[in-house]
Amino acid sequence: PKIEPMERQPLSEEQIKMVNETWDTHFMGYPAMIMLYCGLRKGELLALRWNDIDLDADILTVDKSIETITNQPKVKAPKSKAGTRKIPIPTILHNVLIQVRGAENEIVCPGSTGRIMSVSAYKSAWRSYMNHLNLYYGGSKASRSKKKIVVIQPFTAHMLRHTYATLLYDAGVDIKTAQRYLGHANVKLTLATYIHLTKYKEGKAMDAFNKMIDEKKLIDQAIG
């Protein structure tokens, strides 16, 4: 099966904070929280219905996804058996979902028509969300006399999923459990993700180490 390209960079702590702080200020805010704290793929999110979410047991069930044909979404089963899974809902997400769970619409992340979003509708919604975050944190739109001011680093749905993997890794969740939560058909993919995160953390640690040396002007002392 074709594996979607992985944008392997997880969100920064600042970006995670942005998602957490603004989930109730844009209609794509709580869907972003779902992808961040349950690791859903974009297609799995768009197919998600409220009866897939059990807030009493704090379990989210993934048993379908979206296939797009000529911009029209079609509900289908996950690509592999591993894609069908149950994911625990952390407290931070429970507190969000308890406030937004729908009574009028059974789709968790509907389009403006109340139906499943098309590809173009999703792209438009995500651009709107990124623009909203940029304005929220002090950026500005372009005008005839001024250029657009961008103060945030945009991110994608798959980066949210990769950040979920990072959170599992940081929490010490074992590879087999992470494989099940992420819906990977092959543990090698989960292992590759964890190995990448190990290298990523090592790189971050060395960056911090070099920054500390620079701030203490130890290089100047050594050079004399």
C-alpha positions in Angstrom: 0.0 0.0 0.0 1.1 3.5 -0.7 2.4 5.2 2.5 1.6 9.0 2.6 4.7 11.2 2.7 5.8 11.9 6.2 6.5 15.5 7.3 8.6 14.3 10.2 9.0 17.6 12.0 6.7 17.6 15.1 5.2 20.9 16.3 7.3 23.0 18.6 6.1 23.7 22.1 5.0 27.1 21.0 2.9 25.7 18.2 1.3 23.1 20.6 0.5 25.9 23.0 -1.2 27.8 20.1 -3.4 24.8 19.3 -4.3 24.4 22.9 -5.1 28.1 23.5 -7.2 28.7 20.4 -9.2 25.5 19.9 -12.5 27.3 20.7 -11.7 30.4 18.4 -12.0 28.7 15.0 -14.1 25.8 13.7 -11.0 23.8 12.9 -9.6 24.3 16.3 -11.1 21.2 18.0 -10.5 19.0 15.0 -6.8 20.0 15.3 -6.9 19.0 19.0 -8.3 15.5 17.9 -5.4 15.0 15.5 -2.9 16.2 18.0 -4.1 14.1 21.0 -5.4 11.0 19.2 -3.1 10.9 16.2 -5.8 10.6 13.5 -5.0 10.9 9.8 -6.8 13.6 7.9 -9.1 11.0 6.2 -9.9 9.4 9.5 -10.8 12.7 11.1 -13.1 13.7 8.2 -15.0 10.3 8.5 -15.3 10.5 12.3 -18.8 10.6 13.7 -19.9 11.4 17.2 -21.0 7.9 17.9 -17.4 6.9 17.4 -16.5 8.9 20.5 -17.3 7.4 23.9 -16.7 10.1 26.5 -17.8 7.9 29.3 -15.1 5.4 28.6 -12.8 8.0 27.0 -12.3 5.8 23.9 -12.2 7.0 20.3 -12.9 4.3 17.7 -11.4 4.5 14.2 -13.1 2.1 11.7 -13.4 4.2 8.6 -11.6 6.8 6.5 -12.2 9.0 3.4 -11.3 8.2 -0.1 -11.6 11.1 -2.5 -12.7 10.7 -6.1 -12.8 13.9 -8.2 -13.0 16.0 -5.1 -16.0 14.0 -3.7 -15.4 12.2 -0.4 -16.4 8.6 -0.1 -16.4 6.7 3.2 -14.4 3.5 3.1 -12.7 1.0 5.5 -9.2 1.7 6.7 -6.4 0.6 4.3 -5.3 -2.2 6.7 -6.7 -4.1 9.6 -4.4 -2.2 11.9 -6.1 1.0 10.9 -9.2 -0.1 12.7 -8.4 0.7 16.3 -9.5 2.1 19.7 -7.5 5.1 21.0 -7.7 6.4 24.6 -8.8 10.0 24.9 -6.6 12.0 27.2 -8.1 14.4 29.7 -7.1 17.5 27.8 -9.1 16.3 24.8 -12.0 15.0 26.9 -12.5 18.5 28.3 -12.7 19.9 24.8 -15.0 17.3 23.3 -17.4 17.4 26.2 -18.1 21.0 25.2 -18.4 20.6 21.5 -20.0 17.2 20.9 -22.7 17.7 18.4 -26.4 17.1 18.8 -27.5 18.5 15.4 -24.8 16.9 13.2 -23.5 13.4 13.6 -20.2 14.3 11.7 -17.5 15.5 14.1 -15.8 17.8 11.5 -18.5 18.7 8.9 -18.2 21.1 6.1 -20.4 24.2 5.8 -23.2 22.1 4.3 -23.2 19.8 7.3 -21.8 17.0 5.2 -18.3 15.4 5.0 -15.8 17.9 3.6 -14.5 17.6 0.1 -10.8 18.0 -0.6 -11.2 21.6 -1.7 -13.4 22.4 1.3 -10.8 20.9 3.7 -7.9 22.8 2.1 -9.9 26.0 2.3 -10.8 25.3 6.0 -7.1 24.6 6.9 -5.9 27.8 5.2 -8.5 29.7 7.1 -7.3 28.1 10.3 -3.7 28.9 9.7 -4.6 32.5 8.8 -6.7 32.7 11.9 -3.8 31.6 14.1 -1.5 34.1 12.4 -3.9 37.0 13.1 -4.6 35.8 16.6 -0.9 36.0 17.5 -0.2 39.4 16.0 0.2 38.8 12.2 -1.6 40.7 9.5 -3.3 40.2 6.2 -1.8 41.7 3.0 -3.1 45.0 1.7 -2.4 47.3 -1.2 0.2 49.2 0.9 1.5 46.5 3.2 2.8 42.9 2.8 1.3 40.1 4.8 3.1 39.7 8.2 3.5 36.1 9.2 4.3 35.5 12.9 3.7 31.7 13.1 5.2 28.7 11.3 2.3 27.0 9.5 1.8 23.3 10.1 -0.2 20.4 8.5 -2.5 17.7 9.7 0.2 15.1 9.3 2.6 17.2 11.5 -0.1 17.0 14.2 -0.1 13.2 13.8 3.7 13.1 14.1 3.5 15.3 17.2 1.1 12.7 18.7 3.8 10.1 18.1 6.3 12.4 19.7 4.1 12.7 22.8 3.8 8.9 23.0 7.6 8.7 22.7 8.1 11.3 25.4 5.7 9.5 27.7 7.6 6.3 27.4 4.9 4.4 25.6 6.3 1.2 24.2 6.6 0.7 20.4 3.9 -2.0 20.1 1.3 0.2 22.0 2.3 3.2 19.9 1.9 1.0 16.8 -1.7 0.2 17.8 -2.6 3.8 18.7 -1.1 5.1 15.4 -2.7 2.4 13.3 0.5 1.3 11.7 0.2 -2.0 9.8 3.9 -2.7 10.2 5.8 -2.1 13.4 8.8 -1.1 11.3 7.1 2.2 10.5 6.5 2.9 14.2 10.1 1.9 14.9 11.4 4.2 12.2 9.3 7.0 13.7 10.7 6.4 17.1 14.3 6.2 15.8 13.8 9.5 14.0 12.5 11.0 17.2 15.5 9.8 19.1 17.8 11.4 16.6 15.6 14.5 16.6 15.9 14.8 20.4 19.6 14.2 20.3 19.9 17.1 17.8 17.8 19.3 20.0 19.9 18.4 23.0 23.1 19.4 21.2 21.6 22.6 20.0 20.7 23.5 23.6 24.2 22.5 24.7 25.8 24.7 22.0 23.5 27.6 23.0 24.5 27.3 26.6 28.2 27.4 25.6 27.6 30.4 23.5 25.6 32.3 26.2 28.4 31.6 28.7 31.0 32.8 26.2 33.0 29.7 26.8 34.2 29.6 23.2 35.7 33.1 23.6 37.5 31.9 26.7 38.8 28.9 24.9 40.1 30.9 22.0 41.6 33.3 24.4 
